[in-house]
Amino acid sequence: NYTFVPEPSLTPDQIPQFDAVDALGEQHNVKLGVRNTYQTKRDDRPATLLNLDTYTWYRLDDEGDNEKGVDDLYATVEFMPTKPVRIDADVRYDLDESELDRFNIRLRLARRTWWETATEYRFRRDESSLLAANFTVFPNRNWDLNTFARYEFEDSRAEEVGGYVQR
């Protein structure tokens, strides 16, 4: 993938900062990587078992601290061993520091017509180590009942616990 974003007419300090997009500037990058898809048959039809995308960004006009122009190493994984089970993960590995920078993994189990549960672990180096879980029941087509919780290991505290009823 090739990305070119010309120099913006407004600088980031002239724009109210709502999210990371507002801080973007000129970009001239090439995304280099390998994507693999493994398939199997389920019910005599092809089905994706695993998607694996590994990549990095090479900055063509690098003016930052990284003399090589190579960004971190990224990977995204989607693993679907059966219809009700799905595991997703994304990883960011810092090549300069030779350390894991970010890691997210999500496990979802679902019986679409009756219930769904998901658990997620998020790791941010020197920032956060968070475990989140939720459980949803669908008693009928009109109602959803949900409960959820998040626990932050860095602070050793429950960050949020709650639930909702939806019609």
Secondary structure by P-SEA (a helix, b strand, c coil): cbbbbccccccccccccccccccccbbbbbbbbbbbbbbbbcccbbbbcbbbbbbccccccccccccccccbbbbbbbbbccccbbbbbbbbbbcccccccbbbbbbbbbccccbbbbbbbbbcccccbbbbbbccccccccccccccccccccccccccccccccc
